[in-house]
Amino acid sequence: MTETPDYIGAGHAPRKTFGVRIRALRKAFTTKQGLIGDYDYGFLFRPTIPFMKKDRRVAPFFGLNEHMPVFLALLLGFQHALAMLAGVISPPIILGGEGGANLEADQQQYLVSTSLIVCGLLSAIQITRFHIAKTPYYIGTGLISVVGTSFAIIPVATGALAQMYANGRCPTAPDGTKLPCPDGYGAILGTSCVCALLEIALSFMPPAILKKLFPPLVTGPTVMLIGVSLIRSGFLNWAGGNGPCQTRPTSGPFTLCPNNAAPHALPWGSAEFIGLGFSVFLTIILCERFGSPIMKSTSVVLGLLVGCIIAAATGYFDRTNIDSAPAVSFIWVHTFKLSVYGPIVLPLLAVYIILLMEAIGDITATCDVSRLEVDGELFDSRIQGGVLADGLNGLLAGLATISPMSTFAQNNGVIALTRCANRKAGYAACFFLFIMGIFSKFAAALVAIPGAVLGGMTTFLFAAVAVSGIRIISTVPFTRRNRFILTAALSVGIGAILAPDWFAYVFTYTGGNTAKRGFFDAIVLVMETGFAVTGFIAIILNLILTEESEAEETASLTAKEEEAKEVESMGPDRRTQSRDLEWGASRISGDDKETKAT
């Protein structure tokens, strides 16, 4: 029996007494129905094998607040956690690694552990849904709206860190090797905390206004270019690494990838590296084709696992950092000095606008697959609560030393596959993420994954981001106005991705005015960040270009074309007669006008 859903306002649903809750808890853990129920668990593990008879039975659907066996909630929660795992660990590995702040190994392990812990805690905020007293506002959606570290921050952060190394804010060795830059990473965290206030403020606006200001015409190409710009880093890792070894130097400690001292080091682009990444990619495809429901929703993690097994068997793993890692970890074991880096304020504001629109789309999709209404007052309150929680999560994540969070869309696929939208499964996912983060040996093993294996996984993930942007664009009618906006926005954005230093030599100021130099750096960073410049151009053009009635224009053109064809089909005498009749009709019309005027 479905429990009463959460309502707007207070006093609609009766509160359960403490005694009722205790009896329900005892029943859940002491009876067969409460522990395992009568669910067909084989459904989750039954593979799709060709030429075999398919079971036509459909698994039961578990609604938002329906009773659910404890074991099933834990199993499906673990499935949600595995579906999130690859997306949660990728940003901290990239930002803390050679392509980012070049942090020490123990700091990189800490970031991965903390990312898992923070994602578990902040997902619980979205799932719980808190009512702000004496206001009509909420925090959270009350759905399985899990959050994870956002991919949108990666191009902005890596570009900013490269700029910091170039202008001396981050240290560099005499031979040009980039040294660890924790202060640079702290500057990104501090700036993201400040920019998160924009999404918090926008969450109190009606969803209809937000959709008008930032329609799919704006967010679609922006999200697509985020994925396109990230694919490059995935491919560089796939070929061996995203650090100094990618230039294939002929001398020094990075003639081999990831460095000369690493086990089984090879030159960048070696066939062995390509094969390792391809093993991950191929496993993902095979899981999608032949896998069971639980394998399909965790195909990326299974691909990563297969790649790690092959890499370990062939001697690519370095156990040094795994053995030296502590047994447990938690938030603030390592801290970073927070500051504001001016040049990335505008790009990060664009990132939070994107996260806001992603949250609206993901929450709408979650309501749809959860069989809940996708319009009306309750739905609008879920959108408002979800966007507010998304902004608060970005602020809290920065304070917890992690880059901004976003609502994850891949868990909607898990809901659709398993037919479970129950919040108990969501809380179980939060629990497993928290446990994974606590045990830092697990995080150390993830950080030790060879770059080629990680590249095969992240390339697939980043391409999925680009495809989600294409899907958003596909919802836009391709009128002349919309085609023009897309063309103008994408021309500069794609150009900035293909030629990333195209704007680097516009400003030639070399004086000592740091504020002026920072202002110029901000402009350069925006113009060289493809998705940011695309987003700004699309927003401006969408506001200043008026809608055209293309349907009427098309109908008029069609009528004229048909009339011309009809005249052409006539013989010469008939065409002359038709022109005479038109001329006579125009003369009569003119005479009538003169008579009326008289």
MARFI-796253 format. One record per residue (C-alpha): x, y, z; residue in one letter. Coordinates in steps of 0.001 Angstrom, whole numbers, plus 500000, padded with zeros to 6 digits. Each point is the difference from the previous one (the first is absolute). Layout:
<nodes>
<<X Y Z> "A">,
...
</nodes>
This chain:
<nodes>
<<500000 500000 500000> "M">,
<<501408 503387 498990> "T">,
<<500643 502428 502807> "E">,
<<498816 503575 499857> "T">,
<<502406 502093 497878> "P">,
<<501604 503150 501290> "D">,
<<497702 503006 499676> "Y">,
<<500450 503731 499720> "I">,
<<499358 501605 503337> "G">,
<<499666 498443 503405> "A">,
<<497408 497824 501601> "G">,
<<498803 497964 497026> "H">,
<<501645 496676 500882> "A">,
<<499607 498431 503452> "P">,
<<503257 499580 501876> "R">,
<<501017 496513 501054> "K">,
<<500469 499542 503725> "T">,
<<503256 498673 501430> "F">,
<<498341 496694 500908> "G">,
<<498727 499482 496443> "V">,
<<503476 500612 498613> "R">,
<<501592 497517 502421> "I">,
<<497457 497290 499095> "R">,
<<500563 500579 496289> "A">,
<<503766 499795 500483> "L">,
<<499699 496763 501992> "R">,
<<497777 498479 497324> "K">,
<<502440 500980 497244> "A">,
<<502972 498239 501620> "F">,
<<498331 497003 501677> "T">,
<<497616 498649 497358> "T">,
<<500597 498386 496631> "K">,
<<497632 502440 498301> "Q">,
<<501859 502929 501501> "G">,
<<503482 498704 499223> "L">,
<<499782 498465 496501> "I">,
<<496304 500063 499017> "G">,
<<498856 498070 496923> "D">,
<<502008 501943 497382> "Y">,
<<501473 498128 497001> "D">,
<<503682 500736 500642> "Y">,
<<501004 497956 496957> "G">,
<<498534 502766 497834> "F">,
<<502902 502310 500922> "L">,
<<502676 497445 499066> "F">,
<<498424 498288 496958> "R">,
<<502197 500782 496944> "P">,
<<498714 500707 496504> "T">,
<<501190 496950 498031> "I">,
<<499115 499734 496282> "P">,
<<497657 497207 498818> "F">,
<<498788 499285 503530> "M">,
<<496390 500400 501054> "K">,
<<499403 503267 501799> "K">,
<<498056 500131 503237> "D">,
<<496928 502157 499402> "R">,
<<499346 500560 503686> "R">,
<<500377 503597 501130> "V">,
<<501554 500890 503342> "A">,
<<497738 501921 502404> "P">,
<<500359 503774 500171> "F">,
<<500956 501490 503373> "F">,
<<498672 503533 500345> "G">,
<<501425 502864 501985> "L">,
<<498766 498962 503443> "N">,
<<498844 496407 499500> "E">,
<<501053 497159 502309> "H">,
<<503212 498381 498798> "M">,
<<502005 497020 501357> "P">,
<<503217 500990 501772> "V">,
<<502259 497702 497951> "F">,
<<498563 501275 496712> "L">,
<<500483 503628 501097> "A">,
<<503646 499268 500827> "L">,
<<500558 498145 496718> "L">,
<<498462 502699 497820> "L">,
<<501730 502700 502059> "G">,
<<503334 498290 499321> "F">,
<<499091 499992 496307> "Q">,
<<499332 503763 500136> "H">,
<<503345 500537 501761> "A">,
<<501878 497985 497354> "L">,
<<498236 501936 497219> "A">,
<<501282 503223 501604> "M">,
<<503503 498797 500851> "L">,
<<501784 500737 496717> "A">,
<<498507 503482 499754> "G">,
<<500780 500823 503624> "V">,
<<503686 499048 499950> "I">,
<<500971 501377 496561> "S">,
<<499995 503785 500725> "P">,
<<502161 499842 503156> "P">,
<<502482 497663 498285> "I">,
<<500267 502375 497014> "I">,
<<500135 503230 502027> "L">,
<<502522 498642 502499> "G">,
<<502132 498197 497412> "G">,
<<502495 501012 497332> "E">,
<<497434 501856 497912> "G">,
<<498903 502096 503001> "G">,
<<501679 501103 503221> "A">,
<<502658 497216 500048> "N">,
<<499277 499259 503663> "L">,
<<501919 497489 502081> "E">,
<<498791 496381 499942> "A">,
<<498539 500146 503520> "D">,
<<498052 503165 499104> "Q">,
<<498621 498368 496860> "Q">,
<<498875 496996 502036> "Q">,
<<498383 502348 502503> "Y">,
<<498056 501798 497242> "L">,
<<498579 496719 498664> "V">,
<<499008 498827 503509> "S">,
<<498448 503348 500898> "T">,
<<498147 500171 496681> "S">,
<<498266 496690 500786> "L">,
<<499174 501079 503575> "I">,
<<498677 503430 498983> "V">,
<<497925 498547 497151> "C">,
<<498368 497577 502443> "G">,
<<499197 502733 502527> "L">,
<<498752 502588 497492> "L">,
<<497911 497440 498086> "S">,
<<498155 499341 503254> "A">,
<<499019 503701 500085> "I">,
<<498435 499765 496527> "Q">,
<<498194 496752 500830> "I">,
<<498640 501127 503385> "T">,
<<498376 503343 499004> "R">,
<<499876 502516 502859> "F">,
<<497300 502640 500359> "H">,
<<501244 503509 500872> "I">,
<<497873 501112 502953> "A">,
<<497425 502764 499411> "K">,
<<500743 500104 496259> "T">,
<<498672 498180 496931> "P">,
<<503537 498865 499131> "Y">,
<<501751 496633 500304> "Y">,
<<503544 498606 499928> "I">,
<<500227 496779 497986> "G">,
<<497711 498130 497627> "T">,
<<498831 497056 502093> "G">,
<<500951 497688 497094> "L">,
<<503003 497799 499204> "I">,
<<501849 503110 498804> "S">,
<<503581 499050 500781> "V">,
<<502841 502465 499524> "V">,
<<503616 499606 498950> "G">,
<<503022 502091 499090> "T">,
<<499270 501986 496853> "S">,
<<501864 499523 496721> "F">,
<<499202 503604 499003> "A">,
<<502664 501363 502363> "I">,
<<502836 498002 498407> "I">,
<<500730 502144 496882> "P">,
<<499759 503224 502036> "V">,
<<502204 498692 502835> "A">,
<<502663 498459 497755> "T">,
<<500125 503175 497902> "G">,
<<500308 502151 503121> "A">,
<<502752 497807 501471> "L">,
<<501935 500143 496722> "A">,
<<499673 503779 500135> "Q">,
<<501227 500032 503624> "M">,
<<503087 498023 499028> "Y">,
<<500607 502412 497134> "A">,
<<499700 503187 502085> "N">,
<<502007 498656 502954> "G">,
<<497173 499520 502495> "R">,
<<500774 496262 499984> "C">,
<<503637 498871 500423> "P">,
<<502085 498495 497213> "T">,
<<503375 498267 500207> "A">,
<<503027 501471 498146> "P">,
<<499662 497318 497331> "D">,
<<496352 500968 499390> "G">,
<<498401 497170 501985> "T">,
<<496761 501069 501684> "K">,
<<500210 499650 503788> "L">,
<<497031 499321 502351> "P">,
<<497688 503020 500220> "C">,
<<497595 499568 502953> "P">,
<<499442 503774 500167> "D">,
<<498799 499979 496398> "G">,
<<497529 497241 500799> "Y">,
<<498871 501991 503055> "G">,
<<499416 503047 497782> "A">,
<<497678 497941 497804> "I">,
<<498098 498767 503063> "L">,
<<499641 503489 501470> "G">,
<<498815 501511 496727> "T">,
<<497479 497194 499470> "S">,
<<498568 500605 503493> "C">,
<<499399 503658 499171> "V">,
<<498507 499249 496571> "C">,
<<497654 497388 501518> "A">,
<<498041 502915 501489> "L">,
<<498678 500717 496482> "L">,
<<498246 496630 499748> "E">,
<<498683 500368 503565> "I">,
<<498499 503392 499111> "A">,
<<498518 498773 496708> "L">,
<<498305 497072 501764> "S">,
<<497410 502378 501458> "F">,
<<498875 501096 496525> "M">,
<<496996 498203 498443> "P">,
<<501107 497069 497797> "P">,
<<498122 501487 497026> "A">,
<<502205 503114 500067> "I">,
<<503164 497921 500319> "L">,
<<498999 497914 496992> "K">,
<<499349 503179 498017> "K">,
<<503380 501508 500879> "L">,
<<501956 496761 499513> "F">,
<<498050 497859 497499> "P">,
<<501344 496810 498364> "P">,
<<501227 502218 497149> "L">,
<<502572 501399 502468> "V">,
<<500794 497005 502193> "T">,
<<500101 497376 497225> "G">,
<<503025 501279 498046> "P">,
<<501730 500979 503246> "T">,
<<499725 496502 501489> "V">,
<<501028 498461 496691> "M">,
<<503201 502044 499854> "L">,
<<500831 499111 503614> "I">,
<<500062 496347 498955> "G">,
<<501906 500715 496784> "V">,
<<502695 501966 501838> "S">,
<<500393 497234 502600> "L">,
<<500399 497206 497458> "I">,
<<503479 501316 499188> "R">,
<<501241 499388 503556> "S">,
<<498461 496513 499930> "G">,
<<501768 499180 496741> "F">,
<<503339 501305 501268> "L">,
<<499708 497708 503026> "N">,
<<498944 497120 497760> "W">,
<<503269 500335 498080> "A">,
<<502094 499939 503184> "G">,
<<499540 503141 502070> "G">,
<<498973 503646 500149> "N">,
<<503292 501253 501441> "G">,
<<503400 501036 498659> "P">,
<<500563 496623 498332> "C">,
<<497323 500720 497371> "Q">,
<<502465 502150 498015> "T">,
<<502388 496995 499761> "R">,
<<503143 501853 501214> "P">,
<<503338 498429 499073> "T">,
<<501617 500648 503399> "S">,
<<499036 500479 503623> "G">,
<<497823 498033 502421> "P">,
<<496929 499971 497706> "F">,
<<501261 498332 496856> "T">,
<<497684 497120 500995> "L">,
<<496439 500107 501380> "C">,
<<498987 500704 502687> "P">,
<<503713 500479 500907> "N">,
<<503234 498104 499569> "N">,
<<499846 498493 503515> "A">,
<<496471 498564 499638> "A">,
<<499550 496235 499569> "P">,
<<499633 498931 496364> "H">,
<<500558 503551 498739> "A">,
<<499642 500480 496243> "L">,
<<500160 502895 497530> "P">,
<<496805 502011 499619> "W">,
<<497704 498525 497352> "G">,
<<501363 496456 500252> "S">,
<<497786 497183 498741> "A">,
<<499891 498484 503496> "E">,
<<498375 503133 501408> "F">,
<<497474 500132 497166> "I">,
<<499135 496344 500594> "G">,
<<499472 500542 503739> "L">,
<<497553 502816 499368> "G">,
<<498259 498022 497287> "F">,
<<499422 497096 502424> "S">,
<<497970 502401 502185> "V">,
<<498096 501376 497015> "F">,
<<499186 496553 498601> "L">,
<<498807 498712 503383> "T">,
<<497548 502898 500277> "I">,
<<498541 499120 496590> "I">,
<<499735 496278 500812> "L">,
<<498231 500725 503295> "C">,
<<497473 502149 498180> "E">,
<<499346 497300 497408> "R">,
<<499964 496840 502111> "F">,
<<499849 501170 503608> "G">,
<<497258 499662 502576> "S">,
<<498203 503122 501312> "P">,
<<502521 500414 502805> "I">,
<<502921 499581 497565> "M">,
<<498591 502561 497551> "K">,
<<499658 502675 502649> "S">,
<<503536 499337 501293> "T">,
<<501674 499322 496650> "S">,
<<502533 502840 500390> "V">,
<<501169 498675 503381> "V">,
<<500198 496450 498633> "L">,
<<502069 501266 497078> "G">,
<<502318 501745 502446> "L">,
<<500265 496792 502037> "L">,
<<500932 497901 496954> "V">,
<<502618 502555 498961> "G">,
<<501478 500012 503516> "C">,
<<500196 496188 500059> "I">,
<<501860 499972 496681> "I">,
<<502308 502832 501126> "A">,
<<500777 498238 503293> "A">,
<<500704 496701 498236> "A">,
<<502422 501674 497589> "T">,
<<501865 502053 502631> "G">,
<<498709 503544 499521> "Y">,
<<498892 500586 503630> "F">,
<<502211 501700 502582> "D">,
<<499152 498795 503522> "R">,
<<502238 502504 501803> "T">,
<<497346 502623 500657> "N">,
<<497355 497371 500783> "I">,
<<502174 498446 502700> "D">,
<<500887 503382 501501> "S">,
<<496411 501295 500052> "A">,
<<498262 500188 503414> "P">,
<<497228 497585 500818> "A">,
<<497273 502633 500352> "V">,
<<499437 503602 498928> "S">,
<<497464 502766 500462> "F">,
<<499243 503604 499045> "I">,
<<502679 502628 500856> "W">,
<<502849 497524 500504> "V">,
<<501662 502279 497437> "H">,
<<498977 503637 499582> "T">,
<<500614 502590 497293> "F">,
<<500245 503749 500453> "K">,
<<496843 501525 498519> "L">,
<<500292 503107 497849> "S">,
<<498266 501629 497043> "V">,
<<501668 499884 496584> "Y">,
<<498385 502784 497990> "G">,
<<500555 498692 496446> "P">,
<<497763 496957 500568> "I">,
<<497027 501833 501523> "V">,
<<498167 500419 496679> "L">,
<<500660 496426 498793> "P">,
<<498883 498598 503367> "L">,
<<496805 502077 499901> "L">,
<<499323 498380 496614> "A">,
<<500706 496598 501579> "V">,
<<497409 500576 502743> "Y">,
<<497394 501133 497475> "I">,
<<500636 496749 498134> "I">,
<<499723 498000 503232> "L">,
<<496691 501740 500734> "L">,
<<498508 499043 496633> "M">,
<<501418 496469 500268> "E">,
<<498314 499685 503398> "A">,
<<496645 501079 498560> "I">,
<<500288 497478 497164> "G">,
<<501196 497160 502222> "D">,
<<497290 500606 502632> "I">,
<<497340 500030 497287> "T">,
<<501354 496696 498648> "A">,
<<500108 498512 503513> "T">,
<<496355 500953 500578> "C">,
<<499097 498427 496677> "D">,
<<501726 496642 500597> "V">,
<<498702 500024 503609> "S">,
<<496427 500261 498647> "R">,
<<499367 503359 501648> "L">,
<<498368 503089 498536> "E">,
<<502234 502239 497864> "V">,
<<497930 503157 500312> "D">,
<<498013 501790 502640> "G">,
<<500780 501531 503371> "E">,
<<501632 496939 501571> "L">,
<<502279 499516 496992> "F">,
<<501016 503685 500043> "D">,
<<500866 499696 503686> "S">,
<<502197 496990 499219> "R">,
<<501802 502035 497331> "I">,
<<500479 502908 502423> "Q">,
<<501224 497733 502793> "G">,
<<502307 498080 497690> "G">,
<<501622 503118 498533> "V">,
<<500434 501530 503475> "L">,
<<501577 496791 501293> "A">,
<<502233 499881 496906> "D">,
<<501325 503498 500725> "G">,
<<500448 499285 503708> "L">,
<<501779 496756 499144> "N">,
<<502443 501948 497819> "G">,
<<500734 502332 502918> "L">,
<<500299 497195 502566> "L">,
<<502176 497913 497667> "A">,
<<502479 502860 499646> "G">,
<<500166 500392 503771> "L">,
<<500591 496229 500210> "A">,
<<502990 500330 497561> "T">,
<<498143 498525 496982> "I">,
<<499109 501614 496653> "S">,
<<496335 500875 499230> "P">,
<<497271 497359 499974> "M">,
<<497294 499319 497423> "S">,
<<496906 497820 499849> "T">,
<<500886 496711 498305> "F">,
<<497823 498893 497078> "A">,
<<501277 496424 499615> "Q">,
<<498079 498859 503066> "N">,
<<496759 500638 498104> "N">,
<<501065 497092 497798> "G">,
<<500402 497824 503100> "V">,
<<496468 500947 501118> "I">,
<<498595 499122 496574> "A">,
<<501884 496687 499802> "L">,
<<499255 498770 503527> "T">,
<<496506 501584 500248> "R">,
<<500878 501358 503426> "C">,
<<499489 503663 500893> "A">,
<<499936 499374 503744> "N">,
<<501966 502381 502200> "R">,
<<501252 497110 502140> "K">,
<<502184 498934 497069> "A">,
<<501285 503578 499780> "G">,
<<500963 500044 503681> "Y">,
<<501734 496636 499537> "A">,
<<502030 501506 497120> "A">,
<<501052 502870 502291> "C">,
<<501079 497465 502634> "F">,
<<502183 498029 497564> "F">,
<<501628 503164 498605> "L">,
<<500806 501103 503544> "F">,
<<501539 496611 500854> "I">,
<<502077 499973 496795> "M">,
<<501385 503424 500881> "G">,
<<500811 499163 503609> "I">,
<<502374 497197 499041> "F">,
<<502828 501900 498336> "S">,
<<501723 496834 498731> "K">,
<<497141 499807 497485> "F">,
<<500681 503585 498904> "A">,
<<503738 499282 499764> "A">,
<<499282 497073 497675> "A">,
<<497870 502273 497797> "L">,
<<502743 502639 499813> "V">,
<<502535 497288 499012> "A">,
<<497948 499001 496935> "I">,
<<502223 500346 496886> "P">,
<<499239 502990 497820> "G">,
<<499109 497855 496964> "A">,
<<497313 498115 501944> "V">,
<<498632 503231 501436> "L">,
<<500049 501587 496543> "G">,
<<497930 497211 498458> "G">,
<<497351 500548 502677> "M">,
<<500000 503816 500074> "T">,
<<499857 500271 496205> "T">,
<<496711 498091 500081> "F">,
<<498679 502111 502891> "L">,
<<500945 503298 498369> "F">,
<<498447 498934 496700> "A">,
<<496813 499242 501949> "A">,
<<500036 503630 501203> "V">,
<<500247 501213 496399> "A">,
<<497154 497697 498939> "V">,
<<497790 501338 502795> "S">,
<<500599 503483 498584> "G">,
<<498993 498787 496534> "I">,
<<496853 498498 501517> "R">,
<<499137 503381 501535> "I">,
<<500549 501714 496630> "I">,
<<497705 497450 498338> "S">,
<<497068 501328 502048> "T">,
<<500375 503429 498347> "V">,
<<497981 500689 496810> "P">,
<<502440 500749 497191> "F">,
<<498543 503303 498864> "T">,
<<502131 502521 498126> "R">,
<<500509 502029 503198> "R">,
<<501089 497001 502051> "N">,
<<502348 498777 497283> "R">,
<<501590 503441 499873> "F">,
<<500527 500082 503792> "I">,
<<501514 496503 500012> "L">,
<<502291 500865 497085> "T">,
<<501239 503224 501562> "A">,
<<500560 498457 503439> "A">,
<<501634 496772 498815> "L">,
<<502289 501662 497450> "S">,
<<502002 501801 502688> "V">,
<<499679 497209 502603> "G">,
<<501220 497193 497729> "I">,
<<502752 502262 498665> "G">,
<<501217 500677 503548> "A">,
<<500167 496241 500663> "I">,
<<501881 499223 496779> "L">,
<<502419 502946 500403> "A">,
<<500197 500469 503791> "P">,
<<502598 502815 499918> "D">,
<<498299 502092 497298> "W">,
<<499408 502906 502409> "F">,
<<503227 499682 502011> "A">,
<<501887 502815 498222> "Y">,
<<497279 502656 499770> "V">,
<<501082 501855 503161> "F">,
<<503683 500894 500204> "T">,
<<500011 501733 503393> "Y">,
<<503073 499126 502099> "T">,
<<499874 502701 502700> "G">,
<<499773 499571 503754> "G">,
<<496278 500785 500391> "N">,
<<498733 496616 501206> "T">,
<<496330 501047 499872> "A">,
<<500293 501009 496354> "K">,
<<501897 496842 499147> "R">,
<<497390 497907 501824> "G">,
<<497227 501704 498021> "F">,
<<501730 499159 496730> "F">,
<<500570 496413 501184> "D">,
<<496265 499684 500715> "A">,
<<499101 501080 496475> "I">,
<<502558 497623 498510> "V">,
<<498756 497079 502104> "L">,
<<496369 500598 498982> "V">,
<<500875 500299 496317> "M">,
<<502148 496859 500110> "E">,
<<497377 497944 501887> "T">,
<<497796 498755 497182> "G">,
<<496834 499213 501941> "F">,
<<500116 503301 501936> "A">,
<<500184 502227 496923> "V">,
<<497329 497857 498307> "T">,
<<497694 500382 503008> "G">,
<<500404 503782 500167> "F">,
<<499409 500471 496254> "I">,
<<496923 497737 500070> "A">,
<<498493 501852 502996> "I">,
<<500488 503435 498406> "I">,
<<498669 498994 496572> "L">,
<<497042 498162 501514> "N">,
<<498979 503181 501823> "L">,
<<500468 502504 497156> "I">,
<<498783 497997 496972> "L">,
<<496220 499899 499705> "T">,
<<498022 496904 499101> "E">,
<<498888 499724 496370> "E">,
<<496747 498495 498778> "S">,
<<501702 497538 497719> "E">,
<<496876 497885 499567> "A">,
<<498159 502844 498297> "E">,
<<503037 500821 497868> "E">,
<<500320 496375 498902> "T">,
<<496303 499759 499177> "A">,
<<500178 503199 497901> "S">,
<<503019 498782 498081> "L">,
<<498353 496638 499381> "T">,
<<496866 501678 498600> "A">,
<<502060 502166 497641> "K">,
<<501995 496987 498805> "E">,
<<496816 498040 499259> "E">,
<<498540 502949 498134> "E">,
<<503159 500353 497909> "A">,
<<499967 496267 499175> "K">,
<<496361 500226 498948> "E">,
<<500735 502907 497642> "V">,
<<503030 498194 498542> "E">,
<<497839 496937 499281> "S">,
<<497701 502066 497770> "M">,
<<500563 500426 496275> "G">,
<<501307 503304 498564> "P">,
<<496466 501248 499153> "D">,
<<498680 499095 503466> "R">,
<<502936 501771 501739> "R">,
<<499364 503152 497902> "T">,
<<496277 499826 500837> "Q">,
<<500820 499533 503720> "S">,
<<502270 503064 500005> "R">,
<<497302 502047 498217> "D">,
<<497428 498957 502606> "L">,
<<502405 500933 502851> "E">,
<<500663 503381 498336> "W">,
<<496270 500593 499551> "G">,
<<499298 499049 503612> "A">,
<<502650 502432 501191> "S">,
<<498500 502772 497843> "R">,
<<496534 499323 501428> "I">,
<<501426 499998 503509> "S">,
<<501719 503318 499291> "G">,
<<496784 501527 498566> "D">,
<<498082 498853 503091> "D">,
<<502570 501681 502253> "K">,
<<499738 503238 498010> "E">,
<<496182 499912 500186> "T">,
<<500110 499475 503766> "K">,
<<502507 502816 500396> "A">,
<<497732 502339 497955> "T">,
</nodes>
